[in-house]
Amino acid sequence: MPVRYQLVGPDLASVRFAVSPLNELVLSLRSWRDPGRYPIHLPWIRRMRQARDALDTEMLLALIDERRWTPDFLTPRPRSPLTRIEDELATVAATPSDVVDRDLRLLYRVGERLPPPLRAPDALTRIVAALAGYWDLCFAAHWPRMRALLEGDVTYRGREMAQHGLATMFAGLSDRVAMTGDTVEVRLHSNVHYTRPTLGGLTLVPTMWTPAVAAPISPEEPPTIIYLARGSGTLWQPEPLPAPGALAALLGVHRAGLLARLGTPASSTELATRLGVTTTAVNQHLRALRAGGLLVSARHGRSVLYRRSDLGDRLLAGSVHPDR
């Protein structure tokens, strides 16, 4: 069944792209219900299984039904590609109670009983706490890598829109999206269907957690299309380490590669995931580089972030330009 969005003034200004960390967090709960549907994420799913013991699993599972749907208020429309998880969780925490009740009953439908965690008077507070814990333990270390993939998709779509027009760009999102005249039609697998104008614009949100496209269940929600980001299948593939030859001879290939990569801060968990090695192995190299004054570290929440020191910058620059 289709959802139809009628563009008000079908021009570039009425369509915007945004990246939502909360959207990715909530939609990833689909893999809890049916991990076999998300084979590209199996490396991450395996890593996260043990972390679940420390989470509010009862509440998190209550937020997704057997159809793998989630309530709309958990995925508020993001405003830009720079949206922060803290801001989105604050938006969820401020959701009016009547909206929470409406969305939960749309999800579980008339006649179905809400799961016990969602019936409590403090359910919204517990929801936000459960999602924040899930983010800290399972997402925060990997978000820079995820965000880079999603931002890359936004850049590509923006170029498509500028060079070939809106209709071509929409057709490229999915074979279930098409633009005819001033109307964008999204054909969903569910029986959700409505038509509404895009007053305030239409927001396009790339994700790594949908096989096709999605739109809000309620027509009262801001016009949004969630679609599969390009390159999602490569997300968990190990990345090669860049290692300048002179520096590799001095430090070894792995330590030289880590030093070259750490121009921007990263945690040992994030680096291990990117490189396809164990966190223990990465930590050994990071400690040695820090002891040699080539890295500095700082605690950020539950993680320790590493980056090159001034000495590390000078050493790397000298190995790339040994004639200077």
Secondary structure as the mmCIF struct_conf table of DSSP 4:
data_model
#
loop_
_struct_conf.conf_type_id
_struct_conf.id
_struct_conf.beg_label_comp_id
_struct_conf.beg_label_asym_id
_struct_conf.beg_label_seq_id
_struct_conf.end_label_comp_id
_struct_conf.end_label_asym_id
_struct_conf.end_label_seq_id
STRN STRN1 PRO A 2 GLN A 6
BEND BEND1 VAL A 8 GLY A 9
BEND BEND2 ASP A 11 ASP A 11
HELX_RH_3T_P HELX_RH_3T_P1 LEU A 12 SER A 14
STRN STRN2 VAL A 15 PHE A 17
HELX_RH_AL_P HELX_RH_AL_P1 PRO A 21 LEU A 27
TURN_TY1_P TURN_TY1_P1 SER A 28 LEU A 29
HELX_RH_AL_P HELX_RH_AL_P2 ARG A 30 ARG A 33
HELX_RH_3T_P HELX_RH_3T_P2 PRO A 35 ARG A 37
HELX_RH_3T_P HELX_RH_3T_P3 PRO A 39 HIS A 41
HELX_RH_AL_P HELX_RH_AL_P3 LEU A 42 MET A 48
TURN_TY1_P TURN_TY1_P2 ARG A 49 ARG A 49
HELX_RH_3T_P HELX_RH_3T_P4 GLN A 50 ALA A 54
BEND BEND3 LEU A 55 LEU A 55
HELX_RH_AL_P HELX_RH_AL_P4 THR A 57 ALA A 62
TURN_TY1_P TURN_TY1_P3 LEU A 63 LEU A 63
BEND BEND4 ILE A 64 ILE A 64
TURN_TY1_P TURN_TY1_P4 GLU A 66 ARG A 67
HELX_RH_3T_P HELX_RH_3T_P5 ASP A 72 LEU A 74
BEND BEND5 THR A 75 THR A 75
HELX_LH_PP_P HELX_LH_PP_P1 PRO A 76 PRO A 78
BEND BEND6 SER A 80 SER A 80
TURN_TY1_P TURN_TY1_P5 PRO A 81 LEU A 82
HELX_RH_AL_P HELX_RH_AL_P5 ILE A 85 ALA A 93
TURN_TY1_P TURN_TY1_P6 ALA A 94 ALA A 94
HELX_RH_AL_P HELX_RH_AL_P6 SER A 97 TYR A 108
TURN_TY1_P TURN_TY1_P7 VAL A 110 GLY A 111
HELX_LH_PP_P HELX_LH_PP_P2 GLU A 112 PRO A 115
HELX_RH_3T_P HELX_RH_3T_P6 PRO A 116 LEU A 118
TURN_TY1_P TURN_TY1_P8 ARG A 119 ARG A 119
BEND BEND7 ALA A 120 ALA A 120
TURN_TY1_P TURN_TY1_P9 PRO A 121 ASP A 122
HELX_RH_AL_P HELX_RH_AL_P7 ALA A 123 TYR A 134
HELX_RH_PI_P HELX_RH_PI_P1 TRP A 135 PHE A 139
TURN_TY1_P TURN_TY1_P10 ALA A 140 HIS A 142
HELX_RH_AL_P HELX_RH_AL_P8 TRP A 143 HIS A 164
HELX_RH_AL_P HELX_RH_AL_P9 LEU A 166 LEU A 173
TURN_TY1_P TURN_TY1_P11 ASP A 175 ARG A 176
STRN STRN3 VAL A 177 THR A 180
TURN_TY1_P TURN_TY1_P12 GLY A 181 ASP A 182
STRN STRN4 THR A 183 ARG A 187
BEND BEND8 HIS A 189 ASN A 191
STRN STRN5 TYR A 194 PRO A 197
TURN_TY1_P TURN_TY1_P13 LEU A 199 GLY A 200
STRN STRN6 LEU A 202 THR A 207
BEND BEND9 MET A 208 TRP A 209
BEND BEND10 PRO A 211 ALA A 212
STRN STRN7 VAL A 213 ALA A 214
BEND BEND11 ILE A 217 SER A 218
TURN_TY1_P TURN_TY1_P14 PRO A 219 GLU A 220
BEND BEND12 GLU A 221 GLU A 221
HELX_LH_PP_P HELX_LH_PP_P3 PRO A 222 PRO A 223
STRN STRN8 THR A 224 LEU A 228
HELX_LH_PP_P HELX_LH_PP_P4 ALA A 229 ALA A 229
TURN_TY1_P TURN_TY1_P15 ARG A 230 GLY A 231
HELX_RH_3T_P HELX_RH_3T_P7 SER A 232 THR A 234
TURN_TY1_P TURN_TY1_P16 LEU A 235 TRP A 236
BEND BEND13 GLN A 237 GLN A 237
HELX_LH_PP_P HELX_LH_PP_P5 PRO A 238 PRO A 242
HELX_RH_AL_P HELX_RH_AL_P10 GLY A 245 LEU A 251
HELX_RH_AL_P HELX_RH_AL_P11 VAL A 253 ARG A 261
TURN_TY1_P TURN_TY1_P17 LEU A 262 GLY A 263
BEND BEND14 THR A 264 THR A 264
STRN STRN9 ALA A 266 SER A 267
HELX_RH_AL_P HELX_RH_AL_P12 SER A 268 LEU A 275
TURN_TY1_P TURN_TY1_P18 GLY A 276 GLY A 276
BEND BEND15 VAL A 277 VAL A 277
HELX_RH_AL_P HELX_RH_AL_P13 THR A 279 ALA A 291
TURN_TY1_P TURN_TY1_P19 GLY A 292 GLY A 293
BEND BEND16 LEU A 294 LEU A 294
STRN STRN10 LEU A 295 HIS A 300
TURN_TY1_P TURN_TY1_P20 GLY A 301 ARG A 302
STRN STRN11 SER A 303 ARG A 308
HELX_RH_AL_P HELX_RH_AL_P14 ASP A 310 VAL A 320
BEND BEND17 HIS A 321 HIS A 321
TURN_TY1_P TURN_TY1_P21 PRO A 322 ASP A 323
#
